[in-house]
Amino acid sequence: MKNVAIIGSGSWGVALGIYLATLGNNVKIWSFEEKEANLINNEKKCIFLPNVTIPDNVTCYLNYEDVIKDADFILHVTPSKFTRNIVKEYKKFVDVDKQPIIVCSKGLEQSTLLPLTEVIKEEIPAVKVGALSGPSHAEEVSIGIPTLLVSASDNKEVREYIQDVFMSPTMRVYTTDDVLGVEYGGALKNIVAFCAGIAVELKMGDNSFAALLTRGLTEIARLGEKVGARKETFYGLSGLGDLIVTCGSEHSRNRKAGRLIGKGMDLEDVKKEVGMVIESVDNIQAAYELKNRYGVDMPIVDEAYNVLYNKKSPVQAAEDLMTREKKNEYYC
C-alpha cells in the first residue's frame, strides 16, 4: 500500500484517486473548494463524475500539508494555467529526497511556453519529476475500463516506480525517458481535438476527420522535434493514442468546445457552457507562439488561432487549408 497525494480535485484527479484506491492505496486529494471537499468526504461523490461512488480510502482536504505529509509520491493534476502558482504554494511541504512529483495534467504554461514538468523544476529544482499521460478519459478510468498509459521521466527509478504502482489487470503502463515528447504530445493534441469538434459540427465527414488527425499529428511531431523531443514518441500512446481518443470522444471537453465554436458561439459563452478548463484554448495560443519562435510550418494551428482570436469563419478556415499551395506529403 502506498500513500498517495493528489493535487487537484477535478475529474482526472478524482478518477486517478479512485483507481489507486481500488488497488488498496491510501489517497489524499487537495481541493481549493470546501463544497467539493465535503462532497467527496461526506457523500463519496464527485460533481464531475456523478455516476461513480468514491472509495472510503479516498479523502479530500483544503490544506496542502495534510495531503502531502507522509505521501510516497505526488500527482499534480491541476490546469496548466494554475500550475506554477499552486506549486509555489505547496513546495515548502515537499520532501525532495523522498517525494517525486508526477504531472498528470496536459498543457503548456502560457507565459513561458514551458511544459509543466519544466515549470515544476524551476520552482523545486531538487525534486524528481515525471509525467503520466496517454489516451485516458476520467469517465472510463474511474469505472475500471482497460487503459494504457506512459510513465515518463529522465530518472529511471521514478518512471519504473510509477509503472509498478499503476500496473493492474485494467491498466497497463509503459515507460520512456522522452518527457518532452510525452508532454508536448499531450498538450498539442488538444488543439487538433478542438478542430475535430469544429469539423464534426460542420458535418465535414469521415474523410475530413481522418485527414485532420493525420495532418494534425504531422504538425505536432514537427514542432516536437524542434523543441527536442523524439519523433517516434508522437506515434505512441501519448501522441497518436491520445489524439485518437480526444478527437473522437464525446467525453472530450476540447472537442466539445470546438463543436460549440462550430455552432457560432462566442468563446466566453463556450467556456461557460463547458464548465471546466478548456486546455486547447490556451494551448492554441502557446503553440502559435512556439511555431513562430522555431519557424515551424503548422497550418492547422494557424487556422485554429485565426478562428479563436481573429474571428475567422471556421468554414473559411477549412477552405483555406484545402486550397494551400501544392506539397509533397512527406516534406510538408
Short mmCIF file of the C-alpha atoms (twelve columns), coordinates in Angstrom:
data_MODEL
# 
_entry.id   MODEL 
# 
loop_
_atom_site.group_PDB 
_atom_site.id 
_atom_site.type_symbol 
_atom_site.label_atom_id 
_atom_site.label_alt_id 
_atom_site.label_comp_id 
_atom_site.label_asym_id 
_atom_site.label_seq_id 
_atom_site.Cartn_x 
_atom_site.Cartn_y 
_atom_site.Cartn_z 
_atom_site.pdbx_PDB_model_num 
ATOM 1   C CA . MET A 1   0.000   0.000  0.000   1 
ATOM 2   C CA . LYS A 2   1.198   3.492  -0.899  1 
ATOM 3   C CA . ASN A 3   0.238   6.860  0.492   1 
ATOM 4   C CA . VAL A 4   -0.720  8.987  -2.497  1 
ATOM 5   C CA . ALA A 5   -1.059  12.785 -2.616  1 
ATOM 6   C CA . ILE A 6   -3.144  14.219 -5.450  1 
ATOM 7   C CA . ILE A 7   -3.095  17.971 -6.032  1 
ATOM 8   C CA . GLY A 8   -6.315  18.757 -7.870  1 
ATOM 9   C CA . SER A 9   -9.891  17.561 -7.395  1 
ATOM 10  C CA . GLY A 10  -11.141 17.794 -10.966 1 
ATOM 11  C CA . SER A 11  -12.418 14.774 -12.879 1 
ATOM 12  C CA . TRP A 12  -8.944  13.401 -13.708 1 
ATOM 13  C CA . GLY A 13  -7.529  13.880 -10.226 1 
ATOM 14  C CA . VAL A 14  -10.510 12.138 -8.653  1 
ATOM 15  C CA . ALA A 15  -10.505 9.363  -11.264 1 
ATOM 16  C CA . LEU A 16  -6.852  8.630  -10.528 1 
ATOM 17  C CA . GLY A 17  -7.646  8.671  -6.828  1 
ATOM 18  C CA . ILE A 18  -10.494 6.195  -7.290  1 
ATOM 19  C CA . TYR A 19  -8.319  3.906  -9.393  1 
ATOM 20  C CA . LEU A 20  -5.402  3.883  -6.963  1 
ATOM 21  C CA . ALA A 21  -7.743  3.413  -4.015  1 
ATOM 22  C CA . THR A 22  -9.264  0.303  -5.612  1 
ATOM 23  C CA . LEU A 23  -5.740  -1.143 -5.678  1 
ATOM 24  C CA . GLY A 24  -5.538  -0.690 -1.909  1 
ATOM 25  C CA . ASN A 25  -3.634  2.578  -1.687  1 
ATOM 26  C CA . ASN A 26  -4.429  5.386  0.740   1 
ATOM 27  C CA . VAL A 27  -5.312  8.510  -1.278  1 
ATOM 28  C CA . LYS A 28  -5.491  12.120 -0.144  1 
ATOM 29  C CA . ILE A 29  -6.729  14.784 -2.580  1 
ATOM 30  C CA . TRP A 30  -6.250  18.541 -2.296  1 
ATOM 31  C CA . SER A 31  -9.100  20.817 -3.354  1 
ATOM 32  C CA . PHE A 32  -9.368  24.609 -3.222  1 
ATOM 33  C CA . GLU A 33  -13.130 24.436 -2.730  1 
ATOM 34  C CA . GLU A 34  -14.776 23.424 0.541   1 
ATOM 35  C CA . LYS A 35  -18.016 22.363 -1.151  1 
ATOM 36  C CA . GLU A 36  -16.086 19.956 -3.379  1 
ATOM 37  C CA . ALA A 37  -14.142 18.513 -0.446  1 
ATOM 38  C CA . ASN A 38  -17.330 17.990 1.567   1 
ATOM 39  C CA . LEU A 39  -18.984 16.212 -1.348  1 
ATOM 40  C CA . ILE A 40  -16.033 13.821 -1.654  1 
ATOM 41  C CA . ASN A 41  -15.701 13.196 2.088   1 
ATOM 42  C CA . ASN A 42  -19.332 13.079 3.174   1 
ATOM 43  C CA . GLU A 43  -21.238 11.800 0.163   1 
ATOM 44  C CA . LYS A 44  -18.343 10.000 -1.612  1 
ATOM 45  C CA . LYS A 45  -19.288 11.747 -4.833  1 
ATOM 46  C CA . CYS A 46  -17.571 13.985 -7.406  1 
ATOM 47  C CA . ILE A 47  -19.531 16.619 -9.294  1 
ATOM 48  C CA . PHE A 48  -17.608 15.790 -12.489 1 
ATOM 49  C CA . LEU A 49  -18.156 12.010 -12.183 1 
ATOM 50  C CA . PRO A 50  -21.750 11.829 -10.937 1 
ATOM 51  C CA . ASN A 51  -22.262 8.106  -11.540 1 
ATOM 52  C CA . VAL A 52  -19.261 6.910  -9.531  1 
ATOM 53  C CA . THR A 53  -19.013 6.182  -5.809  1 
ATOM 54  C CA . ILE A 54  -15.656 7.190  -4.304  1 
ATOM 55  C CA . PRO A 55  -13.977 4.543  -2.082  1 
ATOM 56  C CA . ASP A 56  -13.619 5.164  1.643   1 
ATOM 57  C CA . ASN A 57  -9.817  5.261  1.375   1 
ATOM 58  C CA . VAL A 58  -10.034 8.498  -0.634  1 
ATOM 59  C CA . THR A 59  -10.253 11.668 1.446   1 
ATOM 60  C CA . CYS A 60  -10.116 15.332 0.471   1 
ATOM 61  C CA . TYR A 61  -8.504  18.306 2.235   1 
ATOM 62  C CA . LEU A 62  -8.189  22.049 1.778   1 
ATOM 63  C CA . ASN A 63  -4.699  22.117 3.289   1 
ATOM 64  C CA . TYR A 64  -1.611  21.151 1.266   1 
ATOM 65  C CA . GLU A 65  0.330   19.916 4.274   1 
ATOM 66  C CA . ASP A 66  -2.397  17.452 5.265   1 
ATOM 67  C CA . VAL A 67  -2.301  15.941 1.769   1 
ATOM 68  C CA . ILE A 68  1.459   15.874 1.166   1 
ATOM 69  C CA . LYS A 69  2.629   14.828 4.632   1 
ATOM 70  C CA . ASP A 70  3.721   11.154 4.640   1 
ATOM 71  C CA . ALA A 71  2.930   10.718 0.911   1 
ATOM 72  C CA . ASP A 72  5.143   8.377  -1.103  1 
ATOM 73  C CA . PHE A 73  4.627   10.448 -4.257  1 
ATOM 74  C CA . ILE A 74  2.613   13.409 -5.505  1 
ATOM 75  C CA . LEU A 75  0.350   13.503 -8.554  1 
ATOM 76  C CA . HIS A 76  -0.017  17.048 -9.856  1 
ATOM 77  C CA . VAL A 77  -3.385  17.325 -11.623 1 
ATOM 78  C CA . THR A 78  -4.300  20.999 -12.000 1 
ATOM 79  C CA . PRO A 79  -4.931  23.033 -15.169 1 
ATOM 80  C CA . SER A 80  -1.734  24.320 -16.782 1 
ATOM 81  C CA . LYS A 81  -2.641  27.978 -16.195 1 
ATOM 82  C CA . PHE A 82  -2.683  27.433 -12.408 1 
ATOM 83  C CA . THR A 83  0.280   25.077 -12.099 1 
ATOM 84  C CA . ARG A 84  3.083   27.477 -11.194 1 
ATOM 85  C CA . ASN A 85  1.118   29.382 -8.560  1 
ATOM 86  C CA . ILE A 86  -0.137  26.191 -6.940  1 
ATOM 87  C CA . VAL A 87  3.359   24.660 -6.884  1 
ATOM 88  C CA . LYS A 88  4.627   27.847 -5.233  1 
ATOM 89  C CA . GLU A 89  2.040   27.291 -2.503  1 
ATOM 90  C CA . TYR A 90  2.802   23.645 -1.726  1 
ATOM 91  C CA . LYS A 91  6.525   23.334 -2.468  1 
ATOM 92  C CA . LYS A 92  7.571   24.023 1.140   1 
ATOM 93  C CA . PHE A 93  5.842   20.793 2.174   1 
ATOM 94  C CA . VAL A 94  7.606   18.562 -0.378  1 
ATOM 95  C CA . ASP A 95  10.433  16.275 0.721   1 
ATOM 96  C CA . VAL A 96  12.538  16.417 -2.437  1 
ATOM 97  C CA . ASP A 97  14.531  13.335 -1.458  1 
ATOM 98  C CA . LYS A 98  11.510  11.094 -0.947  1 
ATOM 99  C CA . GLN A 99  8.522   12.503 -2.856  1 
ATOM 100 C CA . PRO A 100 8.675   12.621 -6.667  1 
ATOM 101 C CA . ILE A 101 6.090   14.811 -8.398  1 
ATOM 102 C CA . ILE A 102 4.292   13.282 -11.356 1 
ATOM 103 C CA . VAL A 103 2.483   15.644 -13.729 1 
ATOM 104 C CA . CYS A 104 -0.834  14.208 -14.866 1 
ATOM 105 C CA . SER A 105 -2.132  17.426 -16.451 1 
ATOM 106 C CA . LYS A 106 -1.769  18.082 -20.184 1 
ATOM 107 C CA . GLY A 107 -0.819  21.585 -21.197 1 
ATOM 108 C CA . LEU A 108 1.819   24.283 -21.572 1 
ATOM 109 C CA . GLU A 109 2.383   27.349 -19.421 1 
ATOM 110 C CA . GLN A 110 1.139   30.282 -21.463 1 
ATOM 111 C CA . SER A 111 3.609   32.903 -20.240 1 
ATOM 112 C CA . THR A 112 6.783   30.821 -20.700 1 
ATOM 113 C CA . LEU A 113 5.594   28.180 -23.229 1 
ATOM 114 C CA . LEU A 114 7.163   25.549 -20.958 1 
ATOM 115 C CA . PRO A 115 5.779   22.048 -20.382 1 
ATOM 116 C CA . LEU A 116 4.607   21.522 -16.830 1 
ATOM 117 C CA . THR A 117 7.481   19.320 -15.638 1 
ATOM 118 C CA . GLU A 118 9.821   22.182 -16.528 1 
ATOM 119 C CA . VAL A 119 7.648   24.599 -14.547 1 
ATOM 120 C CA . ILE A 120 7.916   22.331 -11.511 1 
ATOM 121 C CA . LYS A 121 11.694  22.011 -11.954 1 
ATOM 122 C CA . GLU A 122 12.006  25.809 -11.954 1 
ATOM 123 C CA . GLU A 123 10.036  26.058 -8.716  1 
ATOM 124 C CA . ILE A 124 11.522  22.998 -6.966  1 
ATOM 125 C CA . PRO A 125 14.924  22.407 -8.625  1 
ATOM 126 C CA . ALA A 126 15.930  19.408 -6.487  1 
ATOM 127 C CA . VAL A 127 12.731  17.399 -6.852  1 
ATOM 128 C CA . LYS A 128 12.442  14.292 -9.042  1 
ATOM 129 C CA . VAL A 129 9.729   14.766 -11.652 1 
ATOM 130 C CA . GLY A 130 7.868   12.741 -14.229 1 
ATOM 131 C CA . ALA A 131 4.729   12.758 -16.358 1 
ATOM 132 C CA . LEU A 132 1.913   10.259 -16.741 1 
ATOM 133 C CA . SER A 133 -0.027  10.507 -19.974 1 
ATOM 134 C CA . GLY A 134 -1.868  8.630  -22.696 1 
ATOM 135 C CA . PRO A 135 -5.400  8.006  -24.006 1 
ATOM 136 C CA . SER A 136 -7.328  8.148  -20.756 1 
ATOM 137 C CA . HIS A 137 -10.706 9.733  -20.137 1 
ATOM 138 C CA . ALA A 138 -11.507 10.160 -16.462 1 
ATOM 139 C CA . GLU A 139 -15.012 8.822  -17.022 1 
ATOM 140 C CA . GLU A 140 -13.587 5.468  -18.129 1 
ATOM 141 C CA . VAL A 141 -10.612 5.126  -15.759 1 
ATOM 142 C CA . SER A 142 -12.932 5.774  -12.800 1 
ATOM 143 C CA . ILE A 143 -15.012 2.680  -13.647 1 
ATOM 144 C CA . GLY A 144 -12.121 0.382  -14.469 1 
ATOM 145 C CA . ILE A 145 -12.210 0.307  -18.265 1 
ATOM 146 C CA . PRO A 146 -8.863  -1.071 -19.557 1 
ATOM 147 C CA . THR A 147 -6.440  1.793  -20.202 1 
ATOM 148 C CA . LEU A 148 -2.818  2.115  -21.369 1 
ATOM 149 C CA . LEU A 149 -0.570  4.950  -20.183 1 
ATOM 150 C CA . VAL A 150 3.046   6.094  -20.438 1 
ATOM 151 C CA . SER A 151 5.220   6.898  -17.419 1 
ATOM 152 C CA . ALA A 152 7.881   9.410  -18.468 1 
ATOM 153 C CA . SER A 153 10.870  10.644 -16.510 1 
ATOM 154 C CA . ASP A 154 14.556  11.225 -17.092 1 
ATOM 155 C CA . ASN A 155 15.004  9.330  -13.820 1 
ATOM 156 C CA . LYS A 156 14.771  5.574  -14.471 1 
ATOM 157 C CA . GLU A 157 13.860  4.809  -10.876 1 
ATOM 158 C CA . VAL A 158 10.946  7.253  -10.915 1 
ATOM 159 C CA . ARG A 159 9.405   6.115  -14.202 1 
ATOM 160 C CA . GLU A 160 9.633   2.437  -13.219 1 
ATOM 161 C CA . TYR A 161 8.286   3.145  -9.735  1 
ATOM 162 C CA . ILE A 162 5.163   4.786  -11.188 1 
ATOM 163 C CA . GLN A 163 4.825   1.917  -13.656 1 
ATOM 164 C CA . ASP A 164 4.847   -0.575 -10.794 1 
ATOM 165 C CA . VAL A 165 2.333   1.385  -8.698  1 
ATOM 166 C CA . PHE A 166 -0.194  1.807  -11.511 1 
ATOM 167 C CA . MET A 167 0.018   -1.559 -13.271 1 
ATOM 168 C CA . SER A 168 -3.036  -3.814 -12.873 1 
ATOM 169 C CA . PRO A 169 -5.344  -6.009 -14.999 1 
ATOM 170 C CA . THR A 170 -7.210  -2.818 -16.007 1 
ATOM 171 C CA . MET A 171 -4.213  -0.548 -16.548 1 
ATOM 172 C CA . ARG A 172 -1.019  -1.229 -18.469 1 
ATOM 173 C CA . VAL A 173 1.825   1.285  -18.182 1 
ATOM 174 C CA . TYR A 174 4.852   1.677  -20.460 1 
ATOM 175 C CA . THR A 175 7.936   3.767  -19.695 1 
ATOM 176 C CA . THR A 176 10.010  6.311  -21.614 1 
ATOM 177 C CA . ASP A 177 12.698  8.874  -20.898 1 
ATOM 178 C CA . ASP A 178 11.317  11.264 -23.533 1 
ATOM 179 C CA . VAL A 179 9.476   13.557 -21.141 1 
ATOM 180 C CA . LEU A 180 9.268   16.400 -23.668 1 
ATOM 181 C CA . GLY A 181 7.659   14.156 -26.272 1 
ATOM 182 C CA . VAL A 182 5.067   12.884 -23.824 1 
ATOM 183 C CA . GLU A 183 4.198   16.359 -22.567 1 
ATOM 184 C CA . TYR A 184 4.079   18.121 -25.913 1 
ATOM 185 C CA . GLY A 185 2.020   15.281 -27.363 1 
ATOM 186 C CA . GLY A 186 -0.484  15.556 -24.541 1 
ATOM 187 C CA . ALA A 187 -0.719  19.331 -24.803 1 
ATOM 188 C CA . LEU A 188 -0.788  19.800 -28.570 1 
ATOM 189 C CA . LYS A 189 -3.330  17.073 -29.350 1 
ATOM 190 C CA . ASN A 190 -5.911  19.258 -27.585 1 
ATOM 191 C CA . ILE A 191 -5.635  21.699 -30.478 1 
ATOM 192 C CA . VAL A 192 -6.463  19.021 -33.028 1 
ATOM 193 C CA . ALA A 193 -9.362  17.862 -30.831 1 
ATOM 194 C CA . PHE A 194 -10.718 21.410 -30.842 1 
ATOM 195 C CA . CYS A 195 -10.523 21.424 -34.649 1 
ATOM 196 C CA . ALA A 196 -12.123 17.977 -34.750 1 
ATOM 197 C CA . GLY A 197 -15.093 19.352 -32.872 1 
ATOM 198 C CA . ILE A 198 -15.477 22.106 -35.442 1 
ATOM 199 C CA . ALA A 199 -15.240 19.554 -38.269 1 
ATOM 200 C CA . VAL A 200 -17.931 17.387 -36.693 1 
ATOM 201 C CA . GLU A 201 -20.238 20.343 -36.196 1 
ATOM 202 C CA . LEU A 202 -19.745 21.428 -39.806 1 
ATOM 203 C CA . LYS A 203 -20.630 17.848 -40.883 1 
ATOM 204 C CA . MET A 204 -17.416 17.515 -42.831 1 
ATOM 205 C CA . GLY A 205 -17.475 13.699 -42.762 1 
ATOM 206 C CA . ASP A 206 -15.098 10.810 -42.136 1 
ATOM 207 C CA . ASN A 207 -12.672 11.710 -44.916 1 
ATOM 208 C CA . SER A 208 -12.058 15.160 -43.473 1 
ATOM 209 C CA . PHE A 209 -11.848 13.801 -39.930 1 
ATOM 210 C CA . ALA A 210 -9.178  11.252 -40.855 1 
ATOM 211 C CA . ALA A 211 -7.202  13.860 -42.778 1 
ATOM 212 C CA . LEU A 212 -7.347  16.303 -39.857 1 
ATOM 213 C CA . LEU A 213 -5.970  13.730 -37.410 1 
ATOM 214 C CA . THR A 214 -3.227  12.633 -39.794 1 
ATOM 215 C CA . ARG A 215 -2.039  16.091 -40.730 1 
ATOM 216 C CA . GLY A 216 -2.510  17.308 -37.171 1 
ATOM 217 C CA . LEU A 217 -0.197  14.589 -35.905 1 
ATOM 218 C CA . THR A 218 2.355   15.608 -38.528 1 
ATOM 219 C CA . GLU A 219 2.316   19.181 -37.207 1 
ATOM 220 C CA . ILE A 220 2.589   18.058 -33.575 1 
ATOM 221 C CA . ALA A 221 5.580   15.826 -34.333 1 
ATOM 222 C CA . ARG A 222 7.229   18.545 -36.403 1 
ATOM 223 C CA . LEU A 223 7.101   21.045 -33.551 1 
ATOM 224 C CA . GLY A 224 8.005   18.378 -31.016 1 
ATOM 225 C CA . GLU A 225 11.234  17.562 -32.815 1 
ATOM 226 C CA . LYS A 226 12.157  21.241 -32.861 1 
ATOM 227 C CA . VAL A 227 11.850  21.530 -29.093 1 
ATOM 228 C CA . GLY A 228 13.990  18.444 -28.536 1 
ATOM 229 C CA . ALA A 229 11.522  15.552 -28.375 1 
ATOM 230 C CA . ARG A 230 11.855  12.305 -30.325 1 
ATOM 231 C CA . LYS A 231 9.618   11.906 -33.359 1 
ATOM 232 C CA . GLU A 232 8.667   8.317  -32.556 1 
ATOM 233 C CA . THR A 233 7.124   9.373  -29.239 1 
ATOM 234 C CA . PHE A 234 4.370   11.174 -31.133 1 
ATOM 235 C CA . TYR A 235 3.346   7.938  -32.821 1 
ATOM 236 C CA . GLY A 236 2.874   6.189  -29.466 1 
ATOM 237 C CA . LEU A 237 0.264   6.280  -26.719 1 
ATOM 238 C CA . SER A 238 0.919   9.845  -25.566 1 
ATOM 239 C CA . GLY A 239 0.766   11.161 -29.134 1 
ATOM 240 C CA . LEU A 240 -1.307  9.198  -31.635 1 
ATOM 241 C CA . GLY A 241 -3.188  7.286  -28.937 1 
ATOM 242 C CA . ASP A 242 -4.218  10.375 -27.034 1 
ATOM 243 C CA . LEU A 243 -5.018  12.176 -30.277 1 
ATOM 244 C CA . ILE A 244 -7.471  9.475  -31.354 1 
ATOM 245 C CA . VAL A 245 -9.340  9.303  -28.067 1 
ATOM 246 C CA . THR A 246 -9.551  13.076 -27.599 1 
ATOM 247 C CA . CYS A 247 -10.669 13.818 -31.139 1 
ATOM 248 C CA . GLY A 248 -13.206 11.017 -31.336 1 
ATOM 249 C CA . SER A 249 -14.948 11.018 -27.970 1 
ATOM 250 C CA . GLU A 250 -17.861 12.993 -26.629 1 
ATOM 251 C CA . HIS A 251 -16.092 12.889 -23.238 1 
ATOM 252 C CA . SER A 252 -13.564 15.412 -24.609 1 
ATOM 253 C CA . ARG A 253 -14.130 18.973 -23.433 1 
ATOM 254 C CA . ASN A 254 -11.753 20.228 -26.162 1 
ATOM 255 C CA . ARG A 255 -13.817 18.565 -28.879 1 
ATOM 256 C CA . LYS A 256 -16.987 19.914 -27.240 1 
ATOM 257 C CA . ALA A 257 -15.521 23.424 -27.276 1 
ATOM 258 C CA . GLY A 258 -14.791 23.066 -30.990 1 
ATOM 259 C CA . ARG A 259 -18.332 21.929 -31.679 1 
ATOM 260 C CA . LEU A 260 -19.729 24.953 -29.865 1 
ATOM 261 C CA . ILE A 261 -17.450 27.288 -31.835 1 
ATOM 262 C CA . GLY A 262 -18.622 25.491 -34.981 1 
ATOM 263 C CA . LYS A 263 -22.177 26.387 -33.991 1 
ATOM 264 C CA . GLY A 264 -21.179 30.046 -33.911 1 
ATOM 265 C CA . MET A 265 -20.941 30.560 -30.143 1 
ATOM 266 C CA . ASP A 266 -18.671 33.225 -28.659 1 
ATOM 267 C CA . LEU A 267 -15.578 31.956 -26.826 1 
ATOM 268 C CA . GLU A 268 -16.690 33.303 -23.431 1 
ATOM 269 C CA . ASP A 269 -20.046 31.580 -23.801 1 
ATOM 270 C CA . VAL A 270 -18.254 28.370 -24.791 1 
ATOM 271 C CA . LYS A 271 -16.220 28.470 -21.563 1 
ATOM 272 C CA . LYS A 272 -19.404 28.845 -19.531 1 
ATOM 273 C CA . GLU A 273 -21.122 26.018 -21.398 1 
ATOM 274 C CA . VAL A 274 -18.235 23.564 -20.973 1 
ATOM 275 C CA . GLY A 275 -17.920 24.451 -17.294 1 
ATOM 276 C CA . MET A 276 -14.328 23.196 -16.938 1 
ATOM 277 C CA . VAL A 277 -10.935 24.496 -18.055 1 
ATOM 278 C CA . ILE A 278 -10.507 24.068 -21.824 1 
ATOM 279 C CA . GLU A 279 -6.800  23.430 -22.285 1 
ATOM 280 C CA . SER A 280 -6.975  23.747 -26.077 1 
ATOM 281 C CA . VAL A 281 -7.851  27.440 -25.870 1 
ATOM 282 C CA . ASP A 282 -4.603  28.289 -24.064 1 
ATOM 283 C CA . ASN A 283 -2.619  25.658 -25.963 1 
ATOM 284 C CA . ILE A 284 -3.581  27.115 -29.340 1 
ATOM 285 C CA . GLN A 285 -2.042  30.436 -28.387 1 
ATOM 286 C CA . ALA A 286 1.046   28.738 -26.912 1 
ATOM 287 C CA . ALA A 287 1.542   26.541 -29.989 1 
ATOM 288 C CA . TYR A 288 1.125   29.550 -32.264 1 
ATOM 289 C CA . GLU A 289 3.882   31.384 -30.407 1 
ATOM 290 C CA . LEU A 290 6.117   28.291 -30.320 1 
ATOM 291 C CA . LYS A 291 5.800   27.628 -34.053 1 
ATOM 292 C CA . ASN A 292 6.740   31.238 -34.772 1 
ATOM 293 C CA . ARG A 293 9.689   31.050 -32.368 1 
ATOM 294 C CA . TYR A 294 11.060  27.905 -34.026 1 
ATOM 295 C CA . GLY A 295 9.987   28.692 -37.586 1 
ATOM 296 C CA . VAL A 296 7.785   25.604 -37.924 1 
ATOM 297 C CA . ASP A 297 5.062   25.359 -40.580 1 
ATOM 298 C CA . MET A 298 1.788   24.485 -38.792 1 
ATOM 299 C CA . PRO A 299 -1.183  25.494 -40.962 1 
ATOM 300 C CA . ILE A 300 -3.811  23.783 -38.781 1 
ATOM 301 C CA . VAL A 301 -2.559  25.686 -35.737 1 
ATOM 302 C CA . ASP A 302 -2.579  28.902 -37.797 1 
ATOM 303 C CA . GLU A 303 -6.214  28.427 -38.747 1 
ATOM 304 C CA . ALA A 304 -7.278  27.386 -35.233 1 
ATOM 305 C CA . TYR A 305 -5.629  30.539 -33.912 1 
ATOM 306 C CA . ASN A 306 -7.379  32.666 -36.550 1 
ATOM 307 C CA . VAL A 307 -10.770 31.169 -35.691 1 
ATOM 308 C CA . LEU A 308 -10.342 31.725 -31.959 1 
ATOM 309 C CA . TYR A 309 -8.543  35.044 -31.843 1 
ATOM 310 C CA . ASN A 310 -9.085  36.742 -35.218 1 
ATOM 311 C CA . LYS A 311 -12.800 35.914 -35.590 1 
ATOM 312 C CA . LYS A 312 -12.225 33.947 -38.781 1 
ATOM 313 C CA . SER A 313 -15.096 31.822 -40.012 1 
ATOM 314 C CA . PRO A 314 -14.466 28.067 -39.456 1 
ATOM 315 C CA . VAL A 315 -15.803 27.429 -42.953 1 
ATOM 316 C CA . GLN A 316 -13.286 29.875 -44.425 1 
ATOM 317 C CA . ALA A 317 -10.502 28.364 -42.332 1 
ATOM 318 C CA . ALA A 318 -11.284 24.902 -43.711 1 
ATOM 319 C CA . GLU A 319 -11.370 26.228 -47.273 1 
ATOM 320 C CA . ASP A 320 -8.027  27.982 -46.818 1 
ATOM 321 C CA . LEU A 321 -6.461  24.753 -45.550 1 
ATOM 322 C CA . MET A 322 -7.761  22.865 -48.579 1 
ATOM 323 C CA . THR A 323 -6.538  25.426 -51.112 1 
ATOM 324 C CA . ARG A 324 -2.991  25.880 -49.830 1 
ATOM 325 C CA . GLU A 325 -0.112  25.505 -52.292 1 
ATOM 326 C CA . LYS A 326 0.676   22.019 -53.557 1 
ATOM 327 C CA . LYS A 327 3.025   19.915 -51.392 1 
ATOM 328 C CA . ASN A 328 4.815   16.581 -51.231 1 
ATOM 329 C CA . GLU A 329 3.220   14.600 -48.369 1 
ATOM 330 C CA . TYR A 330 6.436   13.670 -46.592 1 
ATOM 331 C CA . TYR A 331 8.079   17.096 -46.731 1 
ATOM 332 C CA . CYS A 332 5.230   19.376 -45.784 1 
# 
